[in-house]
Amino acid sequence: MKRTPTAEEREREAKSLSRVQLFVTLLSMGFSRQECWSELPFPSLRDLPDPGIEPVSPAWQKLRLLEELEDTWLPYLTPKDDEFYQQWQLKYPKLILREAASVPELLHKEVQQAFLTLHKHGCLFRDLVRIQGKDLLTPVSRILIGNPGCTYKYLNTRLFTVPWPVKGSDAKYNEAEIAAACQTFLKLNSYLQVETIQALEELAAKEKANIDAVPVCIGPDFPRVGMGSSFDGHDEIDMKNRAAYNVTLLNFMDPQKMPYLKEEPYFGMGKMAVSWHHDENLVDRSAVAVYSYSCEGPEEESEDDPQLEGRDPDIWHVGFKISWDIETPGLAIPLHQGDCYFMLDDLNATHQHCVLAGLPPRFSSTHRVAECSTGTLEYILQRCQVALQNVREEADNGEISLKSLESVVLKQGEEIHNEVEFEWLRQFWFQGSRYKKCTDWWCQPMSQLEEMWRKMEWLTSAVLREVRREGVPMEQKNEMLTSILASITTRQNLRREWHARVFNLVERASRYHWKSKPPLG
């Protein structure tokens, strides 16, 4: 029997082949598509030590800052400190807190019930994100709700929206309670949009008048002010666009059930649920609004204990700092049940924030203006149609002929081929059947995308046939290969990477004994 060559031997042999032979060899080494895309279980790896979400800023900046600190902590402030609100006004004026008492009581009741409903139905999952070539399971469980067909990508993981019932939506939900919960978060989204625009108006009025009269912490009796006649229509449209939230990322974590949480490394603030980061993939200078709901826990008055140094570890906090600044004190802001906070204008770009764990379980709804220019179903369907415009005719066996062999057309087709495979299909199926917990909305579009992808596979084969066909001038063959070889090489490397990810996930799952009913989230 002929011995199967090793990977090293194949690589050595490939380097000695012509460009045409190399191209054919790369294709022949592909892995089974169904093996990589089959629906896999997505268990919650509760028993694994969890490193949490790493900061998304460059690693060398973090190391440099830690080296400067050596064994000392940077200073940070809490409401117990006399200079807390002054520092907030001076260094964090684009961070606004709306106390729970200023939010309508009925909205509190509906939102908090919606959180519990989605939790009860097992709709929130911990994400397997990819950081520096490693797959890490987030300590926080999540679900993305938003405009139908939208996606949101963070830490190399694309999340797909469970659609909220906007006008014209045809979404069908598995349970009436899930439908009601999605409706509630759409209602919360509308409320936070109005509040965000009001906050932006107040910020603009403050900057225009060059005054410090607008508090950053707004209670129920705070008199609201409008923009007045000094703002034109362009300002108003711009503010509405920066508050046009199209998705909300819901989060849940029970610190008591997490075996490991990272310690905050710069200020000594305690255990973190989410590490220091900027929110990714948002429209430039758009706002972020967060509704926080801590479940029943300790008496919140304990945070005012004068004997307690630093922040109260029993209470959830959001931490803020100026990016890579060791001079300005950080802030640790306690989050009481139903509080909302807003990151306005460029705050998300110039500052970093983290979430500091308390004792009770906590939900949050983080409303964002996701940058969706390349992240909607409509976008990727249009891209696929562009690639398939090069199909002249299709035979019964699936083989196709090409309309054009121009380099620019071939190159574009292979780039779209990679995009639909690695940014959409593999991202979706790698997450298993999690989206079916709420709705089957994505099933038909994904089947449509997979069918288009199959045709792109035949397109690639058709190019290879042209390369091998006798009578085609060598110069034309080289042009065709030059136009697509980079995409094919990338595809082969990414297929190996995704195959390894699937293998590692299955191996990790088999290493631990899953209970018949995995824990929520």
C-alpha positions as CSV (number, residue, x, y, z in Angstrom):
1,M,0.0,0.0,0.0
2,K,1.3,3.4,-0.9
3,R,2.3,5.4,2.2
4,T,0.5,8.7,2.9
5,P,2.9,11.6,2.8
6,T,3.3,13.7,6.0
7,A,2.4,17.3,6.1
8,E,6.1,18.3,6.0
9,E,6.7,16.1,2.9
10,R,3.7,17.6,1.2
11,E,4.9,21.1,1.9
12,R,8.4,20.3,0.6
13,E,6.9,18.8,-2.5
14,A,4.6,21.7,-3.1
15,K,7.5,24.2,-3.1
16,S,9.1,22.3,-6.0
17,L,5.9,22.3,-8.2
18,S,5.0,24.9,-10.8
19,R,2.4,27.6,-9.8
20,V,-0.3,25.7,-11.6
21,Q,0.5,22.4,-9.8
22,L,0.7,24.3,-6.5
23,F,-2.8,25.7,-7.0
24,V,-4.3,22.3,-7.7
25,T,-2.4,20.8,-4.8
26,L,-3.8,23.4,-2.4
27,L,-7.4,22.6,-3.5
28,S,-6.9,18.9,-3.2
29,M,-5.9,19.3,0.5
30,G,-9.2,20.8,1.6
31,F,-11.1,19.5,4.6
32,S,-14.7,18.3,4.6
33,R,-17.0,21.2,4.7
34,Q,-19.8,19.4,6.5
35,E,-17.4,18.3,9.1
36,C,-16.6,21.9,9.9
37,W,-20.1,23.3,9.5
38,S,-22.2,20.6,11.2
39,E,-24.2,21.8,14.1
40,L,-22.1,21.2,17.2
41,P,-23.3,21.3,20.8
42,F,-22.4,24.6,22.5
43,P,-22.1,23.7,26.2
44,S,-21.3,26.1,28.9
45,L,-17.9,25.1,30.1
46,R,-18.5,25.9,33.7
47,D,-15.9,23.5,35.0
48,L,-13.1,25.2,33.1
49,P,-10.8,27.9,34.5
50,D,-12.0,31.0,32.6
51,P,-9.5,33.7,31.8
52,G,-12.2,36.2,30.8
53,I,-12.1,38.8,28.1
54,E,-8.7,40.3,27.5
55,P,-8.2,44.0,26.7
56,V,-8.4,44.6,23.0
57,S,-5.7,47.3,23.1
58,P,-2.2,46.2,21.9
59,A,-0.5,43.9,24.3
60,W,2.7,45.8,24.4
61,Q,0.9,48.9,25.8
62,K,-0.4,46.8,28.7
63,L,3.0,45.4,29.4
64,R,4.6,48.8,29.3
65,L,2.1,50.2,31.7
66,L,2.5,47.4,34.1
67,E,6.3,47.8,34.0
68,E,5.9,51.5,34.9
69,L,3.7,50.6,37.8
70,E,6.0,47.9,39.2
71,D,4.4,47.0,42.5
72,T,2.2,50.1,43.0
73,W,-1.4,50.7,42.3
74,L,-2.8,53.7,40.3
75,P,-5.2,55.8,42.3
76,Y,-9.0,55.5,41.7
77,L,-12.0,57.2,43.2
78,T,-15.4,56.1,44.4
79,P,-18.4,58.3,45.6
80,K,-17.0,58.1,49.1
81,D,-14.0,60.3,48.0
82,D,-14.5,64.1,48.2
83,E,-13.0,64.8,44.8
84,F,-15.0,62.0,43.0
85,Y,-17.6,64.2,41.3
86,Q,-15.2,67.0,40.6
87,Q,-12.9,64.6,38.9
88,W,-15.8,63.1,37.0
89,Q,-16.8,66.5,35.7
90,L,-13.3,67.5,34.7
91,K,-12.0,64.2,33.1
92,Y,-15.1,62.2,32.3
93,P,-17.7,64.7,31.3
94,K,-19.0,62.5,28.4
95,L,-20.0,59.8,30.9
96,I,-23.5,60.2,32.2
97,L,-25.3,58.2,34.9
98,R,-29.1,58.1,35.1
99,E,-30.2,56.9,38.5
100,A,-32.8,54.1,38.6
101,A,-35.3,56.5,40.3
102,S,-35.4,58.6,37.2
103,V,-36.5,55.7,34.9
104,P,-40.2,54.9,34.7
105,E,-41.2,52.2,37.2
106,L,-43.2,50.2,34.6
107,L,-40.3,50.0,32.3
108,H,-38.1,48.7,35.1
109,K,-40.6,45.9,35.8
110,E,-41.0,44.9,32.1
111,V,-37.2,44.9,31.4
112,Q,-36.3,43.0,34.5
113,Q,-39.0,40.4,33.7
114,A,-37.7,40.1,30.1
115,F,-34.2,39.4,31.4
116,L,-35.5,36.6,33.6
117,T,-37.6,35.2,30.8
118,L,-34.6,34.8,28.4
119,H,-32.5,33.3,31.2
120,K,-35.3,30.8,32.0
121,H,-35.5,29.7,28.4
122,G,-31.7,29.3,28.2
123,C,-31.2,31.9,25.5
124,L,-27.9,33.4,26.8
125,F,-24.6,31.7,26.0
126,R,-21.0,32.2,26.8
127,D,-19.1,33.1,23.7
128,L,-16.0,31.2,22.5
129,V,-13.9,34.1,21.3
130,R,-10.5,34.1,19.6
131,I,-7.6,36.1,21.0
132,Q,-4.0,35.9,19.8
133,G,-4.7,32.5,18.2
134,K,-6.4,31.0,21.3
135,D,-10.0,30.2,21.9
136,L,-11.3,31.5,25.2
137,L,-14.7,31.1,26.8
138,T,-16.1,34.4,28.1
139,P,-17.2,34.4,31.7
140,V,-20.3,36.5,30.7
141,S,-23.2,34.9,28.9
142,R,-24.7,36.9,26.0
143,I,-27.4,37.2,23.4
144,L,-27.6,39.8,20.6
145,I,-31.1,41.3,19.9
146,G,-31.6,43.9,17.3
147,N,-32.6,44.8,13.7
148,P,-33.4,41.8,11.6
149,G,-30.4,40.6,9.6
150,C,-27.8,42.6,11.6
151,T,-24.7,41.1,13.1
152,Y,-22.1,42.4,15.6
153,K,-18.5,41.2,15.7
154,Y,-16.2,41.4,18.6
155,L,-13.0,39.5,19.4
156,N,-13.1,37.7,16.1
157,T,-16.6,36.3,16.9
158,R,-19.7,37.3,14.9
159,L,-23.0,37.3,16.7
160,F,-26.2,37.2,14.8
161,T,-29.3,39.1,16.0
162,V,-32.4,37.6,17.4
163,P,-34.6,40.1,15.7
164,W,-36.7,42.4,17.7
165,P,-40.2,43.0,16.3
166,V,-39.7,46.2,14.3
167,K,-42.3,47.3,11.8
168,G,-42.3,45.0,8.8
169,S,-40.5,42.2,10.6
170,D,-41.6,38.6,9.9
171,A,-39.8,37.1,12.8
172,K,-41.4,34.1,14.5
173,Y,-40.4,33.1,18.0
174,N,-40.3,29.7,19.6
175,E,-42.2,30.9,22.7
176,A,-44.7,33.8,23.2
177,E,-42.6,34.8,26.3
178,I,-39.5,35.2,24.1
179,A,-41.5,37.3,21.7
180,A,-42.6,39.5,24.5
181,A,-39.1,39.9,25.9
182,C,-37.8,41.0,22.5
183,Q,-40.6,43.5,22.3
184,T,-39.6,44.8,25.7
185,F,-36.0,45.4,24.7
186,L,-37.2,47.2,21.6
187,K,-39.2,49.4,23.9
188,L,-36.1,49.9,26.2
189,N,-34.1,50.8,23.1
190,S,-36.6,53.5,22.1
191,Y,-36.5,54.9,25.6
192,L,-32.7,55.0,25.7
193,Q,-32.5,56.6,22.3
194,V,-34.6,59.5,23.6
195,E,-32.5,59.8,26.7
196,T,-29.3,59.7,24.8
197,I,-30.3,62.5,22.4
198,Q,-31.3,64.5,25.5
199,A,-27.9,63.9,27.1
200,L,-26.1,64.8,23.8
201,E,-28.1,68.0,23.7
202,E,-27.1,68.9,27.2
203,L,-23.5,68.1,26.5
204,A,-23.5,70.3,23.4
205,A,-25.2,73.1,25.3
206,K,-22.6,72.8,28.1
207,E,-19.7,72.9,25.6
208,K,-21.2,75.8,23.6
209,A,-21.7,77.9,26.8
210,N,-18.3,76.7,28.2
211,I,-19.8,76.0,31.6
212,D,-19.8,73.2,34.1
213,A,-23.4,73.5,35.1
214,V,-24.7,70.2,33.8
215,P,-24.3,67.3,36.3
216,V,-22.9,64.0,35.1
217,C,-25.1,62.1,37.6
218,I,-28.7,62.8,36.9
219,G,-31.4,62.0,39.6
220,P,-35.2,62.0,39.3
221,D,-35.6,65.7,40.1
222,F,-33.0,67.0,37.7
223,P,-34.5,69.7,35.4
224,R,-34.0,68.6,31.8
225,V,-33.0,71.3,29.2
226,G,-33.4,71.2,25.4
227,M,-31.1,72.4,22.7
228,G,-33.0,75.6,22.1
229,S,-32.7,77.8,19.0
230,S,-28.9,77.8,19.0
231,F,-28.8,74.4,17.4
232,D,-29.5,73.9,13.7
233,G,-31.1,70.9,11.9
234,H,-27.8,69.4,11.0
235,D,-26.9,69.1,14.7
236,E,-30.2,67.5,15.5
237,I,-29.8,64.9,12.7
238,D,-26.2,64.1,13.7
239,M,-27.3,63.5,17.3
240,K,-30.1,61.2,16.3
241,N,-27.7,59.2,14.1
242,R,-25.3,58.8,17.0
243,A,-28.1,57.5,19.1
244,A,-29.7,55.2,16.4
245,Y,-29.1,52.0,18.3
246,N,-29.6,49.0,16.0
247,V,-28.6,46.2,18.4
248,T,-28.4,45.5,22.1
249,L,-26.0,43.0,23.6
250,L,-27.5,41.4,26.6
251,N,-25.1,40.1,29.3
252,F,-25.5,37.9,32.3
253,M,-23.1,36.6,35.0
254,D,-23.4,35.0,38.4
255,P,-20.1,35.5,40.1
256,Q,-20.8,32.9,42.7
257,K,-20.8,30.2,39.9
258,M,-17.6,31.3,38.2
259,P,-14.5,29.3,39.3
260,Y,-12.1,32.1,38.3
261,L,-12.3,35.8,37.6
262,K,-9.3,38.0,36.8
263,E,-8.2,40.7,39.2
264,E,-8.1,44.3,37.9
265,P,-4.4,44.8,37.2
266,Y,-3.8,48.6,37.4
267,F,-5.8,50.1,40.3
268,G,-6.5,47.1,42.5
269,M,-10.3,47.4,42.0
270,G,-10.9,43.7,42.6
271,K,-12.5,41.0,40.5
272,M,-13.6,41.8,36.9
273,A,-16.4,40.3,35.0
274,V,-15.2,42.1,31.9
275,S,-11.6,43.4,31.5
276,W,-10.6,46.9,30.3
277,H,-11.6,47.5,26.7
278,H,-13.1,49.8,24.1
279,D,-16.3,48.5,22.6
280,E,-15.5,47.3,19.0
281,N,-17.1,47.9,15.6
282,L,-19.3,50.9,16.4
283,V,-20.1,53.9,14.2
284,D,-17.6,56.6,14.9
285,R,-18.5,58.8,17.8
286,S,-21.7,57.0,18.4
287,A,-23.1,56.6,21.9
288,V,-23.5,53.5,24.0
289,A,-26.3,53.2,26.6
290,V,-26.3,50.5,29.3
291,Y,-29.2,49.4,31.5
292,S,-28.0,47.5,34.6
293,Y,-30.0,45.0,36.6
294,S,-28.4,43.4,39.7
295,C,-30.5,40.6,41.1
296,E,-31.3,40.6,44.8
297,G,-28.1,40.8,46.8
298,P,-26.5,42.5,49.9
299,E,-27.7,45.8,51.3
300,E,-26.4,48.5,49.0
301,E,-25.8,50.9,51.9
302,S,-22.6,48.9,52.7
303,E,-20.8,50.8,50.0
304,D,-20.9,53.9,52.2
305,D,-19.1,52.2,55.1
306,P,-16.3,54.6,56.0
307,Q,-14.1,51.7,57.2
308,L,-14.1,50.1,53.8
309,E,-11.2,51.1,51.6
310,G,-11.8,51.4,47.9
311,R,-14.9,50.1,46.2
312,D,-17.3,47.7,47.9
313,P,-16.6,44.2,46.4
314,D,-20.2,43.2,47.1
315,I,-21.6,45.8,44.7
316,W,-21.3,45.8,41.0
317,H,-19.3,48.7,39.5
318,V,-18.3,50.0,36.1
319,G,-14.7,51.2,36.0
320,F,-13.4,54.0,33.7
321,K,-10.0,55.2,32.9
322,I,-8.3,57.4,30.3
323,S,-6.5,55.0,27.9
324,W,-2.9,54.4,29.0
325,D,-2.9,57.4,31.3
326,I,-1.1,56.9,34.7
327,E,-1.7,60.4,36.0
328,T,-5.5,60.7,36.0
329,P,-7.3,58.7,38.7
330,G,-9.7,56.1,37.5
331,L,-13.4,56.0,38.5
332,A,-15.3,53.1,40.0
333,I,-19.0,53.9,39.8
334,P,-21.5,51.7,41.7
335,L,-24.4,50.3,39.7
336,H,-27.6,49.9,41.6
337,Q,-30.6,48.0,40.4
338,G,-32.0,49.8,37.3
339,D,-29.3,52.4,36.9
340,C,-28.4,53.4,33.3
341,Y,-25.2,55.0,32.1
342,F,-24.3,56.6,28.8
343,M,-20.9,56.8,27.0
344,L,-21.3,59.9,24.7
345,D,-19.4,61.2,21.7
346,D,-15.8,59.9,21.5
347,L,-15.6,58.6,25.1
348,N,-15.5,55.0,24.0
349,A,-12.4,55.8,21.8
350,T,-10.5,57.9,24.3
351,H,-11.3,56.0,27.5
352,Q,-11.5,52.3,28.5
353,H,-14.0,50.7,30.7
354,C,-14.4,47.5,32.7
355,V,-17.1,45.8,34.7
356,L,-16.2,45.0,38.3
357,A,-18.1,42.0,39.7
358,G,-20.2,42.2,42.8
359,L,-21.8,39.3,44.7
360,P,-25.3,39.0,43.2
361,P,-26.0,37.8,39.6
362,R,-26.3,40.7,37.2
363,F,-27.9,41.4,33.8
364,S,-27.2,44.3,31.5
365,S,-28.5,45.5,28.2
366,T,-25.9,47.4,26.2
367,H,-27.4,49.4,23.3
368,R,-25.0,50.2,20.4
369,V,-24.9,51.7,17.0
370,A,-23.1,48.8,15.4
371,E,-21.1,49.5,12.3
372,C,-23.0,47.3,9.9
373,S,-21.7,48.4,6.4
374,T,-20.3,44.8,6.0
375,G,-22.4,43.1,8.6
376,T,-25.9,42.7,7.4
377,L,-27.6,39.8,5.6
378,E,-28.6,42.2,2.8
379,Y,-24.9,43.1,2.4
380,I,-23.6,39.6,2.1
381,L,-26.4,38.5,-0.2
382,Q,-25.5,41.3,-2.6
383,R,-21.9,40.4,-2.4
384,C,-22.7,36.8,-3.3
385,Q,-24.8,37.9,-6.2
386,V,-21.8,40.0,-7.5
387,A,-19.6,36.9,-7.5
388,L,-22.2,34.7,-9.2
389,Q,-22.7,37.2,-12.0
390,N,-19.7,35.5,-13.6
391,V,-21.6,32.2,-14.1
392,R,-22.5,31.7,-17.7
393,E,-24.4,28.5,-17.5
394,E,-24.7,25.6,-15.1
395,A,-24.7,21.9,-16.0
396,D,-26.8,19.2,-14.4
397,N,-23.8,17.9,-12.4
398,G,-23.2,21.4,-10.9
399,E,-20.3,22.3,-13.2
400,I,-20.4,25.8,-14.6
401,S,-18.8,27.9,-17.3
402,L,-17.5,31.4,-16.8
403,K,-18.5,34.6,-18.5
404,S,-15.2,36.4,-17.9
405,L,-11.6,35.3,-17.2
406,E,-10.5,38.9,-16.5
407,S,-8.1,39.0,-13.5
408,V,-10.2,41.7,-11.6
409,V,-13.3,39.6,-12.0
410,L,-11.7,36.4,-10.8
411,K,-10.0,38.1,-7.9
412,Q,-13.2,39.7,-6.7
413,G,-15.0,36.4,-6.9
414,E,-12.5,34.5,-4.8
415,E,-12.4,37.3,-2.2
416,I,-16.2,37.1,-1.9
417,H,-15.9,33.3,-1.7
418,N,-13.7,33.7,1.4
419,E,-15.9,36.3,2.9
420,V,-19.1,34.3,2.9
421,E,-17.3,31.1,4.1
422,F,-15.3,32.5,7.0
423,E,-17.2,35.6,8.0
424,W,-20.6,34.1,7.8
425,L,-21.1,30.4,7.3
426,R,-18.4,29.1,9.6
427,Q,-19.1,31.8,12.2
428,F,-22.7,30.8,12.3
429,W,-22.4,27.0,12.3
430,F,-19.5,27.1,14.8
431,Q,-21.8,28.5,17.3
432,G,-24.1,25.5,16.9
433,S,-27.8,25.6,17.4
434,R,-27.9,28.4,19.9
435,Y,-30.0,30.8,17.8
436,K,-32.7,28.2,17.5
437,K,-33.4,28.7,21.2
438,C,-35.3,31.8,20.2
439,T,-36.2,31.8,16.6
440,D,-35.5,30.0,13.3
441,W,-35.1,33.4,11.5
442,W,-31.5,32.7,10.3
443,C,-32.0,29.2,9.1
444,Q,-33.4,30.0,5.6
445,P,-30.9,32.8,4.9
446,M,-28.0,30.5,6.0
447,S,-29.2,27.8,3.7
448,Q,-29.4,30.3,0.9
449,L,-25.8,31.5,1.6
450,E,-24.5,27.9,1.7
451,E,-26.1,27.2,-1.7
452,M,-24.4,30.3,-3.1
453,W,-21.1,29.2,-1.6
454,R,-21.4,25.8,-3.4
455,K,-21.7,27.6,-6.7
456,M,-18.6,29.6,-5.8
457,E,-16.8,26.3,-5.2
458,W,-17.7,25.4,-8.8
459,L,-16.5,28.8,-10.0
460,T,-13.1,28.0,-8.5
461,S,-13.1,24.6,-10.2
462,A,-14.0,26.3,-13.5
463,V,-11.0,28.6,-13.3
464,L,-8.8,25.6,-12.7
465,R,-10.2,23.8,-15.7
466,E,-9.3,26.9,-17.8
467,V,-5.8,26.9,-16.4
468,R,-5.3,23.2,-17.3
469,R,-7.0,23.5,-20.7
470,E,-4.6,23.0,-23.6
471,G,-4.2,25.9,-25.9
472,V,-4.5,28.6,-23.3
473,P,-1.4,30.8,-23.5
474,M,1.0,30.5,-20.5
475,E,0.8,34.2,-20.0
476,Q,-3.0,34.1,-19.5
477,K,-2.6,31.1,-17.2
478,N,-0.2,33.1,-15.0
479,E,-2.5,36.1,-14.9
480,M,-5.4,33.9,-13.8
481,L,-3.3,32.3,-11.1
482,T,-1.8,35.5,-9.9
483,S,-5.3,37.0,-9.5
484,I,-6.7,34.2,-7.3
485,L,-3.7,32.4,-5.7
486,A,-3.6,34.8,-2.6
487,S,-7.3,34.1,-1.9
488,I,-6.9,30.4,-2.3
489,T,-3.9,30.3,-0.1
490,T,-5.7,32.3,2.6
491,R,-8.7,29.9,2.3
492,Q,-6.6,26.8,2.8
493,N,-4.9,28.3,5.8
494,L,-8.2,29.4,7.3
495,R,-9.8,26.0,6.7
496,R,-7.0,24.4,8.6
497,E,-7.5,26.9,11.4
498,W,-11.2,26.3,11.6
499,H,-10.8,22.6,11.4
500,A,-8.5,22.8,14.4
501,R,-10.9,25.0,16.3
502,V,-13.7,22.5,15.8
503,F,-11.5,19.6,16.8
504,N,-10.3,21.4,19.9
505,L,-13.9,22.2,20.9
506,V,-15.0,18.6,20.6
507,E,-11.9,17.4,22.4
508,R,-12.5,19.9,25.3
509,A,-16.2,18.8,25.5
510,S,-15.3,15.1,25.6
511,R,-12.7,15.8,28.4
512,Y,-15.4,16.9,30.7
513,H,-18.6,15.2,31.8
514,W,-21.6,17.3,30.8
515,K,-24.7,17.1,32.9
516,S,-27.9,16.1,31.1
517,K,-29.1,19.7,31.6
518,P,-26.3,22.2,31.2
519,P,-26.4,25.3,33.5
520,L,-28.1,28.4,32.1
521,G,-25.7,30.6,30.2
